[in-house]
Amino acid sequence: MTDTEPSPAVRETAESIATMEIRGAATIASAAAEALADQAAAAAEADATASDPEAFRASMRAAARTLRETRPTAVSLPNALRYVLQRMEGDSVDRLRRSIVDASESFVDQLDRAQEDLGQVGANRLADGDTVMTHCHSTDALACIEAAVEQGKSISAVVKETRPRQQGHITTEALREMGVPVTLIVDSAARRYLDEVDHVVVGADSIAADGGVINKIGTSGLAVNARERGVPIMTAAQTIKLHPETLTGHTVEIEMRSEEEVIEPGTRDAIGDITVENPAFDVTPPRYMDAIVTEHGQFPPESIVTLMRELFGEGAAEPWAEP
């Protein structure tokens, strides 16, 4: 391993995040933090970095950049990298390594507790006998439903399949393991089934300072339909999903994924000259969202900026950048 070469675990984690084998904001953040700990261990043993603190720091920054570049809108990823790298300190490689490992373990521990706390807050919004609708796959949204079930509430679910990658199938499996009755529907049937739903629960890939929710494509349309039908909708999101760059005017980049997720190359060639677009996310304006539920409590979307400033100040550093 050269002085800035990522460890095999970092490269493997980056690939898994890019291909969505690792998915979900909390899972991505946890994997990134653990990959940095592995990088620290590998760099502490490599010839080029074992006795050179500056080379060690450079290798950590390079590993973080490798991870950062995998998912431009997955804000939990840079937030995890910030948490770990901003706690890197020491005047020797051993102390630097220990600080990285300690920060990674602390971050993952907080992440585990945050989801449980968030679930309790979200569960309080659900009543016994409620039917909820979900979109995509969110472990935060599932935490709210699981906590409600553990409170003894009878909950059923209508799950959107969420094309093109059908993450709704993963949600369906998780809900059935909880004993929740599930009706799986095609995405285009959502408006019809909202008449049978008491609450919509979605996750978030990231949340902007104005309360806009960036989530799987189709969330915005679902929120508009829910508002028209009078069905309350909440976003369940740990604070690692808050997007501190938006405090300083940065816009959120919407990831465009491969057209092959939408149409097979042979079919595309048979059809002829067409343009295929596959945006991964959309933005739900805050006026269509009833509440954002976090481990710190629930907030009106327009008020989330207060929590964001409390946690991140007025912006966000990029500790993975070269000085």
N, C-alpha and C positions, 0 to 999 in steps of 0.2 A: 504494500500500500504506500503510495507516494504521500507527500506532506499534505495534499488537499484531496486525495482520492477518497470518496465515500466507502464505507465498509460494505461488505456483501449484504448485511442486514438492511442497511439504509437503501441500497439499490433495490432490494427485493420489496421493501415496504413502499418505496416510491412507485414501483411498477404496479403493485397491488392497489394502491390508491388511484393511480391513473386509469387502470382498467376496471375500477369499481368492484374488485374482489373485496377490498376493504371499503365499506360505505357507511354512511351515517356520520354526522359531524362529531359526535362524541367518540366513536370508534376510530375515526381518522385522527383526531387529536391525541388520543391515547397511544395509537400506533406510532405517531410521529415522535412523541415524547420518549417512548421506549426505544425507538430507533436512534435517537440522539444519545441515549445512555449506552447503547451498543457501540456507537461511533466513538464515544469517549473511552470505552474499554479497549477498543481496537487501536485507537490512536496512541493510547498510553503504552502499548506494546510494540508499535511499529518503529523501525529503526530511525525513520526520518522525524518522528515527532515525540519519541519517548523521553528525550532529554531537553526538548526545546519548547518552552511554554508558548512562544509566539506561533510556532508552527502548529502546535496543538490547537490553539485558538483558530488559526486559519482553517484547519481541517474541520473544526466544528461548524464554522461559518459555511464552508463549502457543502457539507452534508445537509445543513439546513436549507441552503439554496436548492439542492437537488430535490428535497422534499417539497419545498415551497412551490416549485414550478409545476407540480403535478396537477393541481386543481386550483385555478385562479379565483374561483368564487367561494371555495370552502373556507370561510373565514376562521373556523375553529382551528384550522391547520396553522396559519401564521400566529394566531393567539397562543397556541401550544409552543411553537418555536420561540416566541417572545418570552414566555414564562420561563422556559428552561435556560435560554441563552443569557437573559438578563441577570440570572443568578450564577453565572459562571464567574468564579473569582478564585484567586490564589496566585502565589508567586512561584509555584512549582507545578509540574505536570500532574503529580499525584493529587495535589489539592484541587487543581482544576477538574480533574476526572471525578473526584469525590463530590464536588459541588454540582456537577452535571447529573451524576447518578442520583444524588439526594433530591435535586429539583425535579427530575423526572418522576421519581417515586412519589414525591409530595403532590405533583400535578395529577397523577393518575388516581391517587387516593382521594383528592378533592373532587375529581371528576365522578368517581363512583358515588360519593355521598351527595353530590349535587343533583344527580338524576333522581335519587330517592326523595330528596327534599322537594324537588320540583313536582314529582308525582303526587305527593300529598297535597300540594297547593292545587294542582289541576283536578284532582279527584273531588275536591270540595265544590267544584263547579258542576259535577255530574250527580244526577239524582237516581235513586233506586228506580229501576224500570226503564232507564234511558236507552235509546238506540243512538249510537254515534256513527258518523261517517268519517272515514279516513282517506287520505290521499298519499301515495308513495309509501315509503317505509321510514318511520321515525321512532327511534328508541325512546325519545322524550315523550312523544305522543302516547306510545305504548305504556310508559311508566305511569301516566295519568290514569289510563284505563285499568292497569293492573292494581294500582293503589285503591281505586274505587271498588274493584272486585274484592280485594282484601278487607275493605271496610264492610263487606257483606252486602253490597249493592248488586242487584241483578242488572247486568249490562249486556246488550247485544250490539252487533256492528254490521254496517254496510261498508264494504271495502272496495274502493276503486282499483282496478287491476294496474293502472298506471303504466301505460305504454311509453316508449317502446321496450323498456327493459323489464316490465311487469314486476316492479318492486312490491306491488300489492299482494303478490303470492307469498312473499316473505312475511308480510304483516298478517296475512290470513293464517299462516302456520303458527306464528307466535300467539295470536289470539286464541286459536283452538287449544294450544297448550295451556292457556289460562282457563279453559272451559267456557269461553265466550262464544255464543252462537254467531256465525258469520254468514252473510250473504255477499258473495263476490259478484261485482258487476263490471261491465265494460265502461270505460271512461265517459262515453257519450250519453250514458243513461243516468248520470248523476242528478240532473235537474228533476227527473221524474221521481227518483227515490228520496229526494229531500223532503217530500211530503210525509215520509214515514220516519224521519229522523228528528231527534231532539237536540242534537249538538254536533257540530263539525269540529274535529280535532286534527290539526296538522302540525308538522314540525317546521323547522326553518333551516336552510343552509346558512343564511346570515340575516341580520336585521340592521337596517340603516338607522342613522341618527334621527330621521324624521318619523320613524316607526314603520317604514315600508318593510315588508317581509319578502325576502328573496327565498324562494322555495321551488320545488320541482314544478316544471312546466305544467300548467293546468290548475295550479292553486288559485291564481287570480280569478279565473273564470268561475271556479267553484265558490269563491268568496262572494263574488257579485251575485251569483244565483242564490246563495244562502241568504244574503241580505234581502233580496227580492222576495224570498219565501218566508222571511222572518225567523230563520233558524240561526241561533247564535253560533259563532265560530271563534275558536281560540287557537293561538299559536303556542305550542309548548317548546321552549327553547332555553337551554342553559346559557349562562352569560358568556361562555366561550364563543357563542355564535354572534355576539354583538360585533358590529363592524366599525372599529374606532377610526379608520381612515375617513369615513364619511363625515366625521366631525369637522374635518378641514376641507371639505368640498370635493373629495374624491368621489367619482361615480363608481357604481358596482358593475364589473364586467360580467356579462352573461356568457357562460361557456357554450360553445357550439360543438356538439359531439359528432362522431362519424356518421355519414349517411348510411353506412352499412347496418346500423342499428335499426333503420327504418325500412330499407329495401335491399334485397339481395342483388349483388352486381349483375347476375344473369337476367333477372327480371327488369332491372333498370335499363340494361342494354336492349332488351326486347321492346320496351316501351318507346325508346328513342331519346331525343334531346330534351331533358327536363332538369330543373334545378331542385335539389333536395336539401332542405334545411332541418336541422335537428337541435334546436335550442334546449339546453338542459333545464333552464330555470326561467321563471318570470317574476315580476315584482307586483305584490299586492299592495295597493295604496292603503295607508292606515285607516281611512274612513270605512273600509270594508271589513276591518278586523275588530272584534269586540274586546279582546284582551290578549296580552302577551304574558304567559305564565313562565316564571323563572324560579330558580332555587331561592331567590331573594323575595319572592312574593309575586303577585299579579299586578300588571300595570296597564293603563290605557295606552295604546300604541304611541300616541303623541307625547307621552310622558317618559318613554324609555330613554330619551336623551339624558335625563337626569341621572339615571343609573349608569349609563355609559360614561358620563363625565366623572362620576364618583369612582368608577373602576379604572378608567384609562386616562383620565385627565382630558386635555383638549386635543389629543392626537395620538399617534402610535409610532414608535421607533421601529427601525428595521435592523435589528442586531445581527442579521445574517449578511448584511452588506459589508464590503471591504472598506476599512477606514481610509 
